[in-house]
Amino acid sequence: STPDGMTIDKKGLIEVKCSSQGNSNYDEFPKQYLPQIAGQLMVLNMSDPDLDLEYVDLVNWTPTRTKIWRYTKDADYEKNLIQNLEDYSQALLGNKDLPKKPIAYEGNAIKNIKLIYDESNNV
């Protein structure tokens, strides 16, 4: 897990993405990064009992605009990640075949995501 930073209050992580090589911002939350940011939060909380991380701020930066979405931890989504990671680990160890597709998350994966900042810099 390699987040790009930690928030000043030490309750959150920061992950920065420069979409389209810095030429345009995402219109909506980029769902392809949800496993990464949720996994970072989960792994770091599991690895250090003194950490009590609650969220990840996904920063979408370009020279002319910055958008920040906040993902707040979701125990049900983490359970799904763990199931898929266990399947993958067992396949790597040769204990079973890797499923053709990951176990789909049945809940609303983006219910804990909110756009918290959006500003055009008009430079």
N, C-alpha and C positions, 0 to 999 in steps of 0.2 A: 504494500500500500504506500503510494507516494503522493499524498496531497501536496498542493502547491503552497499551502500555508495554514496558519491557525488564526482564528479571530482573537482580538485583544481580550475578550472576556473568557477565553479558553473553553468556550462551550461549543465552538464550531470549527469546521475545517473550511478551507478555501480551495476550489478547483477552478483553474482558468482555461478557457478555450477561446481560440482565435478562429472563428468560422470563416470559411471561404478564403483562407490565407489572409485574413484581416480585411477583406473587401466588403463583407456584409454581415449583419447580425442574423441570428436565428429569429424567425417570426414567433415561434412558440418554443416551449421548453424542449430541448433536444433529448428525446427519450432514450436514444442509444447510450447516453452516459449514465442513466439511472443505476444499472448494476455496478458501475464503477464507483459512483459516489456513495451509494448505499453500502457497498462492500467496504469501502474505506472506513466509513463510520463504524460499521460493525466490527471489523478486524481490530481497529485501534481501541475500541471500547473493551473488546475481549482480551486484548494483549496487556492492558494496564488497568488494574482495578481502581487506581486513583483518578483515571480519566472518567469524566461523565459528559462525553460529547453528545450534543443534542441535535445538531444540524450541520448541513454542508451548504455553503453559498457557492453556486455555480456561476462564475463570472464569464460572460460572453463579451470579449473586448474586441473592438476595432478602433482605428485612429479617430473615427468620427462619432462613435456611439458605444456606450457601455450598458449592458443589461445584466441584472443579477437576479437569479432565482434561488429561493431557499427551499431546500429539502429537509424536512424534519423527520427524524428516525421513525420507522414503521416496523414494529415487531413482526407483523404478519409477512411483510415483504422480506424481512431478514430470514424468516423460517424457510421461505421459498428459495432464497439464495443458498442457504445451508444445504437444503435437499439437493440442489443441483451441484454444489461443490462436492458433496459426499459422493454422488454418482461419478463425477469426473475423477475424484481421487481414487475411487475403487477401480475405475477403468485404467488409470495410470499404473496402479499396483498390479494389474493383471487379474484382479479378483472377479471382475465381471465386464461384460461388454458395455461400451458407452452407448447410452440411448441415442437414437437418431435425432431427437429434438430434446431440448431442455424441458423440464416440467414447467408448464405455463402458470403464471401467477393468475389466480382466479379473482383477486380483488381489484380495486381501483388503484393502480400503481402510481398515479399522479395526484392522488387526493391530498398528499402531504407536501405539495409543491406550490409555491406562490411567488409570483414576480414581485420583488421588493424594491427594485430600482431600474429605471429606464430613462436615460438622458442622452440627448444628442448634443454633441459638443460644438457643432457648427463651426469648425475651425476652417 
